[in-house]
């Protein structure tokens, strides 16, 4: 299986999770776990969008905020929302605005750590977010953050910079999106598991 086949399979899988979550929401809009799964699928789908991946991230943020309205102590929603804000901040070229978004992410990660202090993933996310503004500044200083997200691009030596930009974008967002995807997959597996009667 080559990279394109794997990407296609991932798109199909996360699109299916999105559709199932949307249908579940229509039946029960107060299911916070479903909203988290839905947001996770949107975050995963964002990485495959050429036109406007921010739209998917912003929709994921909306779903996660709704989950927190339902259950304000839902640490998984706080953590996922911190990841969504981190992703959004990396795509925000203006440094002051990005810093503000990183601060929101750090606050959410800290709250998730406060709710579940032994969770190493939450702790690592908090540490990484503290370093994120410096990485953001470097990415945008190098011009990687200003590259178009899709469509036709230059050829020759400048094409190499675009390819590197694309690879860097996936590397930076990989740690964020992978984690959200794992949460979505686990949640989807739990939601899809047959319910057995107690013995």
Residue pairs with C-beta under 8 A, 6 or more apart in sequence:
1 9
7 48
10 44
10 48
11 45
11 48
14 41
14 44
14 45
14 181
14 184
15 41
15 45
17 37
17 38
17 40
17 41
17 184
17 185
17 188
18 38
18 41
18 42
18 45
20 188
20 191
20 192
21 34
21 35
21 37
21 38
21 41
22 38
24 31
24 34
24 191
25 31
25 34
25 35
25 38
28 34
30 70
31 70
32 67
32 68
32 70
32 71
32 74
32 77
33 67
33 187
33 190
33 191
34 187
34 191
35 63
35 64
35 66
35 67
35 70
35 77
36 63
36 64
36 67
36 74
36 76
36 77
36 80
36 183
36 184
36 187
37 183
37 184
37 187
37 188
37 191
38 60
38 63
39 59
39 60
39 61
39 63
39 64
39 67
39 80
39 81
39 84
39 180
39 184
40 60
40 80
40 180
40 181
40 183
40 184
40 185
40 187
41 184
42 56
42 57
42 59
42 60
42 63
43 56
43 57
43 60
43 80
43 83
43 84
43 87
43 176
43 177
43 180
43 181
43 184
44 177
44 180
44 181
44 184
45 56
46 53
46 54
46 56
46 57
46 60
46 87
46 177
47 53
47 170
47 173
47 177
49 55
49 56
49 149
49 150
50 149
50 150
50 151
51 149
51 150
52 149
53 91
53 149
54 88
54 91
57 84
57 87
57 88
57 91
58 88
60 80
60 84
60 180
61 81
61 84
61 85
61 88
64 77
64 80
64 81
64 84
65 81
67 74
67 77
68 74
68 77
68 78
68 81
71 77
73 115
75 111
75 112
75 115
75 116
75 119
75 122
76 112
76 183
78 108
78 109
78 111
78 112
78 115
79 108
79 109
79 112
79 121
79 122
79 125
79 183
80 180
80 183
81 105
81 108
82 104
82 105
82 106
82 108
82 109
82 112
82 125
82 129
83 105
83 125
83 176
83 177
83 179
83 180
84 180
85 101
85 102
85 104
85 105
85 108
86 101
86 102
86 105
86 129
86 132
86 176
87 173
87 176
87 177
88 101
89 98
89 99
89 101
89 102
89 105
89 132
89 136
90 98
90 132
90 135
90 136
90 139
90 145
90 172
90 173
91 145
92 98
92 101
93 140
93 145
93 146
95 133
95 136
95 137
95 140
98 133
98 136
99 133
102 129
102 132
102 133
102 136
105 129
105 132
106 126
106 129
106 130
109 122
109 125
109 126
109 129
110 126
112 119
112 122
112 125
113 119
113 122
113 123
113 126
116 122
121 179
125 179
128 175
135 172
136 145
139 145
139 168
139 172
140 146
143 161
143 165
144 164
144 165
144 168
144 169
147 153
147 161
147 162
147 165
147 166
147 169
148 162
149 169
153 159
153 162
154 162
